[in-house]
Amino acid sequence: MNGSESIHTPWGVSVFGAASLDAAPDMARLRLAVKETRKRPADAFEVTRGAVTRVRAVLRGHGIPDAAVSTSRLNLRSTWHFGGNERKFAGYECTASFMIEVRDLDVLEAALVDAVEAGANQVEGVEFDVSTKKELRARARTAAVAAAREKAELYAGAAGVRLGTVVHIKDVEPEQGETVYRGYEAAAAPGGDSNLTPGQLTVTAAVVLGFAIL
């Protein structure tokens, strides 16, 4: 037996258990931005502020309240064009970012298209989620414990011993296979073939249990 296979401090049975639950997403988060460049800072602020107002208005028209829309402050910076060894001033770039929570997935695509047409010229991502994730995670953790206990009982039975009480519980954060859509291009939104079908979202949990041996 090499060193990696030896048990230096035998104390009982240690097992890993994992479980996952699938759920249909019932909400989505849109990450959009308005980005405009003008020669004068005041013009950049004005055109960006106008686009923000229009985007908020079209979202309200789709039943998305202002409380579900988080907008960053207007950010202004100088931009430059580079060609060969020359740098040429392009203007002042003003940016405002949105995080939009959509609870009615039936309006998602129409709201996205209208927001783009209203001036949100950058679509940074569409992320689907489920509002009952906390409850799903609790169920997955319970199932993970059951899976770990079943495995421990199998090992104990095969070894001819009986399990005692649980003496160690360690939560393990597994990789979450959540359905995330990124890179949806603003240019494709009005008439493209992009598919915003949410599919399935997987909530996972894992645990390590330690049992005493009777």
Secondary structure, DSSP 8 states (H G I E B T S, - for coil): --GGG--SS--SEEEEEEEEEEE---EEEEEEEEEEEESSHHHHHHHHHHHHHHHHHHHHHTT--GGGEEE---EEEEEEEEETTEEEEEEEEEEEEEEEEES-GGGHHHHHHHHHHHT--EEEEEEEE-TTHHHHHHHHHHHHHHHHHHHHHHHHHHHT--EEEEEEEEEE-------EEE---GGGTTTS--------EEEEEEEEEEEEE-
